Amino acid sequence: PRGLITTGRGSTAAGLTAAVVREGGTGSFALEAGALVLGDKGVVCIDEMDKMRDEDRGAIHPAMEQQVVSIAKGGIVATLNARTSILAAANPTLGRYNPYQTIAQNISLPVTLLSRFDLIFVLRDIPESDRDSKMAEHILRLHLAAGSPGAAGETPAAGDAAG
């Protein structure tokens, strides 16, 4: 099994699908596989998909629908397998999910792209000040304990004791 991770903000259409690049020494063109091709028969995780530019996001439509990436540039014509599962994450447009709007309105992704996903899970962080405060204190205590001598099963060596 193989898996790749990429971010929506840092991904281009070519980086997700494939690109034709000029080789340095020879000047000839070569095909460079993108994340969806490299993830063939595996999983590609795309974080911050909502931050991706529309033209880059549009490039993955055919790959999701047909499971292949076709490219015809620089004298190279190729069809590459992209039989990958895509696990994508996106944030709500205004920072908090609105239960009175559709998923497409909440995460501002086109319905044409959303319809290509088999499963969509909404994870909501409902603010609870008491619970959130307890969780923050617990995390701070863990970090304080990890930074103190003797934490995580470490015992001071002989002569290290203060006194």
N, C-alpha and C positions, 0 to 999 in steps of 0.2 A: 504494500500500500504506500502511496505517496501523498504528500500534502504540501501545499504552498500557502503562504500568507502574503497579502499585499494590502495596501491602503487605497482608499478611493481618491484621496487628495494627491497621492504620489503616483497614480497609475495613469498611463496614457492608453489610447486605443491599441497602439503597436505593442506596448508592454503587456497588455492583456491578451492579445491575439497573436500576431506575428509581425515581423518587420523585415524589410530587405535593407541590408547595410553594405556599404562599400568596404572591402577588406583593405587594410593599410598598405601592405607591400605590393600586392598585385593590382589593385584598383578594380578587381572584379567584384561582382555582387554576390552576396551570400544571404541565406535565409536564417533569421534568428527567431527562435520560438519564444512566444510570450507565456504568461502564467497559465492560461487555459490549455495551451498545447502541452506545456511541461507537466501539467496536472492530469494528463490523460489517464483514465482509469483510477483516479484518486479524488482528492477533495481540494478545492481552492477556496480559501477564506478571504473575503474582501471586507475589510473594516472601513467604516465611514463611507459607505456606498453613496449616501446622500450628498457627500461633498464632492463627488466625482463630476467632472464637466459633462454636459449633455452629449457632446459628440463622442467622448470616450465611452460613456455608458451605452450609447447606441451601438457601438462596435461589438458588444457582447451579445446583442439580441440574436443574430444568426447562430452564434456558437451555442447559445442556450437552446435554441429551437432545433437546429440540425445536427448538433454535436460535432461539427467540423468548422474549421477556419479556412476560408479560401483567400488566396492572395495572388495578385497578378501585377507585379511591379518590377522594373529594372530587368526585363527579359526573363523573369522567373514566374512561372505559373505553377501553383501548388495548391493542393487540398490536404490539410493536416487534421488528424483526429483530435478532437477536444471533448472526449467522452468523460467529462468530469462533473462531479457534483459541486455546486456552488453554495457555500455557506456565507451569507452576507449579513452585515449589521449596519443599522442606520439609526440616527437619533431623531427625535421629534423636532419639527421646524422651530418651534418657540421654546424649546428646552423642556417641555412637559407634555405628555400625551393627553390629548383632549378626547374623552370617550364619546363625545357627541359628534365627532367628525370621522370620516372614513380613514382607513389606514393610508390610502394614497394622499389624502389631505394632511395627515399628521406627519408623514415623513417625506413629503414632496418628491415622490418617485412616480414616474408615469405608469399608468395602468397597464400599458403594453409591456413594460418590464416586470411589474408585479405579477402579471398573469402567467409568466414563465416559471415562477416558483411554485413548487408543489405544496410546501408548507410555509406558513407565516405565523410566527409566535410574537405576541406583544408582551414584553416584560415591563411592567409599570413599577416605578418606585414611588409609592404613596407615602408622603411625609408623615412620620409619627415622631414628634419631638422627643418623647421619653425614650422610645426604643432606639432612635438614631443617636441620642446622647449616650446611652449605655454602650452601644456598639462602638462609637468613637472612643470612649474611655477604655474599653477593652483593647482596641487596636493600639492605643497609645501605651497602655500597660505592657503589651507584648513587645513593642519596640523598645521601651525602657528596659525591660528585663533582658532582651537580647543584647543590649549594649552594655550591661553591667557585668563585672567579673563574676564568674561562677554560673553564668546563664547557660542554658542549653546543655547541661550535663558536664560543663567544664568544672574542674576542681582546681583550686590554686595549688601550685607546687610548693614543696616545703621551703620555707623562708620567704614566701610571697605574702604571708599574712601581715596585715598592718598591726603595729603595736609595739 
